Amino acid sequence: MTEVNQPDKVARRRHGKTDAIDAEAAARAVLSGRATAAAKTSDGPVEMLRLFKLAKGSAIKFRTQAINQLKSVLVCADAELRESLAGLSNPKLFQQCALLTQSEVSGPADAARHTLRLLARRIQHLTEEINDLNKRITEAIRARTPGLLDVHGVGPDTAAALLISAGDNPERLDSEASFAALCGTSPVEASSGKTQRRRLNRGGDRQANAALYRIVLSRLRWAGPSQDYLRRRLAEGKTKREIICCLKRYVAREIYRHIAPANTAAHPTEPARDTT
């Protein structure tokens, strides 16, 4: 199975867009040899990760919504109830609201108590879902790539995003440069006239790119080698944005060695070019 990129924009403007036209353009790309990339499969542990991450994302979204609703209801609740819950941390607030007694609703005050009780129990249920999904995501990552979570700055969410980007068949990525391009961290020429410069590839998986960015920020805050690198490059006249671009490229190489160890052994990585 071959993966075909988006059709050429000039051809799309000229001929329009329909399913039939897109199918013909994809077929022509394969027959001409322009499309040679292997498609990402979804029949293994990475697909499990994607589904768990999807469920976790929606649970976090609805829990945040429920928390905001609970606090807005609490602001409008009667003074006695509001004062009894004042100064509590979020977990204790949700616990106390969930324990509110259920009674006949005969006015706005009773309706507020009932609503607080329902919202608090919803928040607790969603928190249990999120904790369970966090555990399942961590177990799936350790089963797929045992050493990935041991990399400095890599947590379950960032590891899941990078694995999902690579897919269940990371061997389709020829080298760590291919993985860097997939994550949008590969340098591309952006020279004009006498000015010689490079910029990062604006394509690729945005979620994977964001995961690399979070890893770099974590290392710049907590890792001594990254902090030393930052100070050295700043002294050379580089901006912090340019330094982060370089570090993202280095992190992509390190992550690739865990995601596709067989490819790394077969094709030793070359030194990464300066991305600035």
Secondary structure, DSSP 4 states (H G I P E B T S, - for coil): -B---PPPHHHHHHH---HHHHHHHHHHHHHHTS--PBPPP-SSHHHHHHHHHHHHHHHHHHHHHHHHHHHHHHHHS-HHHHHHTTT--HHHHHHHHHTPPP----SHHHHHHHHHHHHHHHHHHHHHHHHHHHHHHHHHHHHH-TTGGGSTT--HHHHHHHHHHH-S-GGGS-SHHHHHHHTT--EEE--BTTB--EEE-S-S-HHHHHHHHHHHHHHHHH-HHHHHHHHHHHHTT--HHHHHHHHHHHHHHHHHHHH-HHHHHHSPPPPPPP--
